[in-house]
Structures are given as structure tokens and as C-alpha cells.
Amino acid sequence: MVINMISYIKGEITKKGTDYLTIENNGIGYYINTSFNTLKNLSEGDKSSVFTFMYVREDIIALYGFSTIDELDMFKKLISVNGVGPKAGLAVLSTYEINSIKLFILKEDVTAMSKVSGIGKKTASKIILDLKDKIGKLEELVNVNMNDIISVATDLSNDADDITAVLMSLGFSQSEAKKAIEGIDTTGKTENQIIKEALKKLNR
């Protein structure tokens, strides 16, 4: 059973462990299970907000927390999958960045997901099946960070090899990228527009 009673805790990070942190608020130190990605973004002595989720079972009450709402939302989605508990959810979030997780799910990349410690191919397939329709579309994911992506290709011309390189940086293979670019009329279009068109083809 999972419930959520505390949305966030704001205070000083007093301790960091390998998979947890302690945050002090009004003289109370909260032990919060967390991911590697959150830990690397916080330092002892920082005053910060940690977005939390309370997990309750008959034999345990535990707090899980993250430095961003996006990471918390992904954690809740992961543990909503039958057979994926908080430990496995943290393992996924400690192995990959949020956008990589979404990309693997949308591309149905069972191999990448099953590289997470404790996640076998059967569980990876279940995560992909259950969450693929709950995290948006591939082009929407990329559009969020399009400025960052295009900055990689700053000053590039509309050369197919350049666009291929950008698509490959998003996790697609060279053959996938080249196939997606085929048939796109690049005349007068920016790299941004070409990439969006290619992504639509890749997401079919």
C-alpha cells in the first residue's frame, strides 16, 4: 500500500549516505531514501527542498525523496508497476537520468532497462508495457530540451550527417537515424525542424 502525507521537506541536508540523506527541519532529522542522481545534486550543509513520498506497508513506513518533482513523479510511476518496489525504483533512478528512462520506455528498449541492478528482462518488459502510454510521446520529450539538443549542433548546416549525429546523441542507432532522415525535404528548414520531423517518423 502506498500513500502520500508529506509533499516536501525544506531544511538543511545534514548527512548523505550511499542511498539516503538526512534533512533537518525544525529540529527534526528526516531519514530519506533517495537516488544517486538526487545525492549528486545535493551537498551536506545545503538548504534545500526534498520532494517526498511516504511508503507504508504492514512492516514498514519509509520516506523516499528527490531533488526534483520530475524524479519523484517517475519514482511513483515505476512503483505503480506490479512487481516493482521502492528498491527497484531507486535502482532505475540511480542508473539513468529521467529523460533516458523515458527514452528507453518509449523506444521499448528492454536491453537498456534490464541493465539496472535487480531488473530482469521480464520486469523491464513490464515497466515498458505499463508506462509507455503514461509518459507522453517521444517528440514531446525531446521538445522539452530542444534548445539543449540543438546547441550540440550549433553552426551546423542542414547536412544529413550532422542531423544524424544529433539523433544518435538522443540514443538512436546510426541506421535508425539515417532511415528517419530519408525522404525529408530539408530545403529551407532549420536543424530543429528536421529533427522534429525525423522524430515523428521514429516514433511511429
C-alpha positions, 0 to 999 in steps of 0.5 A: 500500500502506498500513500502520500502525507508529506509533499516536501521537506525544506531544511538543511541536508545534514548527512548523505549516505550511499542511498539516503540523506538526512534533512533537518527541519525544525529540529527534526532529522528526516531519514530519506531514501533517495537516488544517486542522481538526487545525492549528486545534486545535493551537498551536506550543509545545503538548504534545500527542498526534498520532494517526498513520498511516504511508503507504508506497508504492514512492516514498514513506513519509509520516506523516499525523496528527490531533488526534483518533482520530475524524479519523484513523479517517475519514482511513483510511476515505476512503483505503480508497476506490479512487481516493482518496489521502492528498491527497484525504483531507486535502482532505475533512478540511480542508473539513468537520468529521467529523460533516458528512462523515458527514452528507453520506455518509449523506444521499448528498449528492454536491453537498456532497462534490464541493465539496472541492478535487480531488473530482469528482462521480464520486469523491464518488459513490464515497466515498458508495457505499463508506462509507455502510454503514461509518459507522453510521446517521444517528440514531446520529450525531446521538445522539452530540451530542444534548445539543449539538443540543438546547441550540440549542433550549433553552426551546423548546416542542414547536412544529413550527417550532422542531423544524424549525429544529433539523433544518435546523441538522443540514443538512436542507432546510426541506421535508425537515424539515417532511415528517419532522415530519408525522404525529408525535404530539408530545403529551407528548414532549420536543424530543429525542424528536421529533427522534429520531423525525423522524430515523428517518423521514429516514433511511429 
